[in-house]
């Protein structure tokens, strides 16, 4: 790889990490964050929990429930409950339409912090990797471009 290609890869790699990692975070946590920000606080009854397999060794419970909002009975998935210990109980949720969440803003911000740390780590790795490649391509190994 020549010097100009390495420097371009460094620049685009950093830009790509700062675009894709936050977009992935929004894709994963965006819906729950939207429900938290715009939802109405109410109580939901946990009707059932289904066990879903995650990989070879893990599983998770996905719980569904029902709630009343403005005199209308709604039902759907309840984000944030991952344990069938709540089965048959009423839980405090924020709802919009057929979507409910028990997750707090703090948990959403924690995952945003993890995404930020990941973006910084990837940027540092890309910077170091392609800077070294650019220096190697020019034959300058002294540490100065």
C-alpha atoms as a printed R data frame, in Angstrom:
    type eleno elety resid chain resno       x       y      z
1   ATOM     1    CA   UNK     A     1   0.000   0.000  0.000
2   ATOM     2    CA   UNK     A     2   1.463   3.359 -0.949
3   ATOM     3    CA   UNK     A     3   1.487   6.391  1.354
4   ATOM     4    CA   UNK     A     4  -1.477   8.254 -0.175
5   ATOM     5    CA   UNK     A     5  -3.670   5.132 -0.095
6   ATOM     6    CA   UNK     A     6  -2.783   4.500  3.557
7   ATOM     7    CA   UNK     A     7  -3.577   8.096  4.520
8   ATOM     8    CA   UNK     A     8  -6.898   7.966  2.637
9   ATOM     9    CA   UNK     A     9  -7.755   4.643  4.328
10  ATOM    10    CA   UNK     A    10  -6.953   6.221  7.694
11  ATOM    11    CA   UNK     A    11  -9.218   9.198  7.009
12  ATOM    12    CA   UNK     A    12 -12.124   7.143  5.649
13  ATOM    13    CA   UNK     A    13 -11.757   4.468  8.319
14  ATOM    14    CA   UNK     A    14 -12.166   7.023 11.076
15  ATOM    15    CA   UNK     A    15 -15.131   8.671  9.360
16  ATOM    16    CA   UNK     A    16 -16.725   5.268  8.803
17  ATOM    17    CA   UNK     A    17 -16.343   4.293 12.470
18  ATOM    18    CA   UNK     A    18 -17.915   7.574 13.654
19  ATOM    19    CA   UNK     A    19 -20.863   7.077 11.297
20  ATOM    20    CA   UNK     A    20 -21.572   3.345 11.525
21  ATOM    21    CA   UNK     A    21 -21.201   2.798 15.271
22  ATOM    22    CA   UNK     A    22 -23.729   5.509 16.274
23  ATOM    23    CA   UNK     A    23 -26.098   4.325 13.530
24  ATOM    24    CA   UNK     A    24 -25.899   0.782 14.894
25  ATOM    25    CA   UNK     A    25 -26.646   2.127 18.369
26  ATOM    26    CA   UNK     A    26 -29.680   4.001 17.033
27  ATOM    27    CA   UNK     A    27 -30.857   0.889 15.208
28  ATOM    28    CA   UNK     A    28 -30.596  -1.231 18.364
29  ATOM    29    CA   UNK     A    29 -31.692   1.209 21.084
30  ATOM    30    CA   UNK     A    30 -33.524   3.863 19.071
31  ATOM    31    CA   UNK     A    31 -37.014   2.353 19.306
32  ATOM    32    CA   UNK     A    32 -36.830   1.942 23.097
33  ATOM    33    CA   UNK     A    33 -35.390   5.433 23.452
34  ATOM    34    CA   UNK     A    34 -38.235   6.852 21.350
35  ATOM    35    CA   UNK     A    35 -40.835   5.082 23.510
36  ATOM    36    CA   UNK     A    36 -39.108   6.350 26.649
37  ATOM    37    CA   UNK     A    37 -38.963   9.928 25.358
38  ATOM    38    CA   UNK     A    38 -42.509  10.127 23.969
39  ATOM    39    CA   UNK     A    39 -44.384   7.441 25.867
40  ATOM    40    CA   UNK     A    40 -47.083   7.688 28.487
41  ATOM    41    CA   UNK     A    41 -46.452   6.164 31.905
42  ATOM    42    CA   UNK     A    42 -48.887   3.383 32.806
43  ATOM    43    CA   UNK     A    43 -48.986  -0.146 34.206
44  ATOM    44    CA   UNK     A    44 -48.823  -3.242 32.005
45  ATOM    45    CA   UNK     A    45 -49.752  -6.806 32.843
46  ATOM    46    CA   UNK     A    46 -47.119  -9.361 31.747
47  ATOM    47    CA   UNK     A    47 -49.139 -12.011 29.903
48  ATOM    48    CA   UNK     A    48 -46.440 -14.363 28.599
49  ATOM    49    CA   UNK     A    49 -42.704 -14.773 28.171
50  ATOM    50    CA   UNK     A    50 -41.143 -16.760 25.323
51  ATOM    51    CA   UNK     A    51 -37.652 -18.223 25.550
52  ATOM    52    CA   UNK     A    52 -35.468 -17.437 22.536
53  ATOM    53    CA   UNK     A    53 -32.132 -19.074 21.852
54  ATOM    54    CA   UNK     A    54 -29.065 -16.858 21.513
55  ATOM    55    CA   UNK     A    55 -26.183 -18.677 19.920
56  ATOM    56    CA   UNK     A    56 -25.087 -22.046 21.214
57  ATOM    57    CA   UNK     A    57 -25.105 -21.495 24.918
58  ATOM    58    CA   UNK     A    58 -27.528 -18.720 25.723
59  ATOM    59    CA   UNK     A    59 -31.176 -17.841 25.788
60  ATOM    60    CA   UNK     A    60 -33.326 -14.886 26.694
61  ATOM    61    CA   UNK     A    61 -36.933 -14.298 27.630
62  ATOM    62    CA   UNK     A    62 -39.006 -11.957 25.493
63  ATOM    63    CA   UNK     A    63 -42.103 -10.889 27.369
64  ATOM    64    CA   UNK     A    64 -45.433  -9.656 26.066
65  ATOM    65    CA   UNK     A    65 -48.179  -7.877 27.932
66  ATOM    66    CA   UNK     A    66 -51.260  -5.705 27.784
67  ATOM    67    CA   UNK     A    67 -52.096  -2.241 29.051
68  ATOM    68    CA   UNK     A    68 -54.798   0.420 28.901
69  ATOM    69    CA   UNK     A    69 -54.073   3.816 27.448
70  ATOM    70    CA   UNK     A    70 -56.778   6.462 27.011
71  ATOM    71    CA   UNK     A    71 -59.456   3.833 27.621
72  ATOM    72    CA   UNK     A    72 -58.145   1.529 24.876
73  ATOM    73    CA   UNK     A    73 -56.665  -1.866 25.649
74  ATOM    74    CA   UNK     A    74 -53.379  -2.467 23.820
75  ATOM    75    CA   UNK     A    75 -50.922  -5.335 23.817
76  ATOM    76    CA   UNK     A    76 -47.434  -6.035 22.541
77  ATOM    77    CA   UNK     A    77 -43.817  -6.707 23.436
78  ATOM    78    CA   UNK     A    78 -42.482  -5.147 26.626
79  ATOM    79    CA   UNK     A    79 -38.860  -4.095 26.175
80  ATOM    80    CA   UNK     A    80 -36.632  -4.354 29.209
81  ATOM    81    CA   UNK     A    81 -38.165  -7.417 30.849
82  ATOM    82    CA   UNK     A    82 -35.861 -10.359 30.311
83  ATOM    83    CA   UNK     A    83 -37.060 -12.645 33.035
84  ATOM    84    CA   UNK     A    84 -40.226 -14.690 33.428
85  ATOM    85    CA   UNK     A    85 -40.238 -13.809 37.151
86  ATOM    86    CA   UNK     A    86 -42.575 -10.954 36.166
87  ATOM    87    CA   UNK     A    87 -45.070 -13.318 34.515
88  ATOM    88    CA   UNK     A    88 -48.595 -12.514 35.704
89  ATOM    89    CA   UNK     A    89 -47.526  -9.298 37.425
90  ATOM    90    CA   UNK     A    90 -48.148  -5.642 36.687
91  ATOM    91    CA   UNK     A    91 -45.089  -3.529 35.858
92  ATOM    92    CA   UNK     A    92 -44.576   0.203 35.353
93  ATOM    93    CA   UNK     A    93 -43.963   0.985 31.669
94  ATOM    94    CA   UNK     A    94 -43.868   3.809 29.171
95  ATOM    95    CA   UNK     A    95 -46.022   3.092 26.123
96  ATOM    96    CA   UNK     A    96 -46.690   4.410 22.646
97  ATOM    97    CA   UNK     A    97 -49.254   2.465 20.640
98  ATOM    98    CA   UNK     A    98 -48.354  -1.222 20.729
99  ATOM    99    CA   UNK     A    99 -44.857  -0.757 22.108
100 ATOM   100    CA   UNK     A   100 -43.877  -0.622 25.786
101 ATOM   101    CA   UNK     A   101 -40.597  -0.335 27.647
102 ATOM   102    CA   UNK     A   102 -39.481  -0.655 31.245
103 ATOM   103    CA   UNK     A   103 -35.971   0.501 30.405
104 ATOM   104    CA   UNK     A   104 -34.816   3.705 32.011
105 ATOM   105    CA   UNK     A   105 -33.039   6.527 30.238
106 ATOM   106    CA   UNK     A   106 -29.935   5.605 32.228
107 ATOM   107    CA   UNK     A   107 -29.652   2.212 30.521
108 ATOM   108    CA   UNK     A   108 -30.031   3.845 27.098
109 ATOM   109    CA   UNK     A   109 -27.286   6.328 27.935
110 ATOM   110    CA   UNK     A   110 -25.056   3.501 29.188
111 ATOM   111    CA   UNK     A   111 -25.251   1.794 25.812
112 ATOM   112    CA   UNK     A   112 -24.587   5.145 24.115
113 ATOM   113    CA   UNK     A   113 -21.449   5.465 26.244
114 ATOM   114    CA   UNK     A   114 -20.332   1.992 25.193
115 ATOM   115    CA   UNK     A   115 -20.881   2.937 21.534
116 ATOM   116    CA   UNK     A   116 -18.815   6.106 22.059
117 ATOM   117    CA   UNK     A   117 -15.943   4.185 23.664
118 ATOM   118    CA   UNK     A   118 -16.062   1.669 20.810
119 ATOM   119    CA   UNK     A   119 -15.926   4.462 18.202
120 ATOM   120    CA   UNK     A   120 -12.920   6.029 19.944
121 ATOM   121    CA   UNK     A   121 -11.130   2.668 20.186
122 ATOM   122    CA   UNK     A   122 -11.727   1.880 16.512
123 ATOM   123    CA   UNK     A   123 -10.563   5.371 15.523
124 ATOM   124    CA   UNK     A   124  -7.345   5.017 17.518
125 ATOM   125    CA   UNK     A   125  -6.687   1.585 16.014
126 ATOM   126    CA   UNK     A   126  -7.321   2.835 12.455
127 ATOM   127    CA   UNK     A   127  -5.150   5.919 13.038
128 ATOM   128    CA   UNK     A   128  -2.199   3.901 14.331
129 ATOM   129    CA   UNK     A   129  -2.511   1.096 11.771
130 ATOM   130    CA   UNK     A   130  -2.688   3.268  8.686
131 ATOM   131    CA   UNK     A   131  -0.167   5.828  9.956
132 ATOM   132    CA   UNK     A   132   2.346   3.017 10.371
133 ATOM   133    CA   UNK     A   133   1.490   1.715  6.910
134 ATOM   134    CA   UNK     A   134   2.013   5.193  5.423
135 ATOM   135    CA   UNK     A   135   5.402   5.523  7.139
136 ATOM   136    CA   UNK     A   136   6.448   2.065  5.993
137 ATOM   137    CA   UNK     A   137   5.421   2.879  2.422
138 ATOM   138    CA   UNK     A   138   7.727   5.909  2.327
139 ATOM   139    CA   UNK     A   139  10.585   4.086  4.027
140 ATOM   140    CA   UNK     A   140  10.501   6.466  7.009
141 ATOM   141    CA   UNK     A   141  10.553   4.397 10.196
142 ATOM   142    CA   UNK     A   142  11.769   7.120 12.521
143 ATOM   143    CA   UNK     A   143   8.296   8.054 13.681
144 ATOM   144    CA   UNK     A   144   8.027  11.335 11.755
145 ATOM   145    CA   UNK     A   145   6.095  11.664  8.478
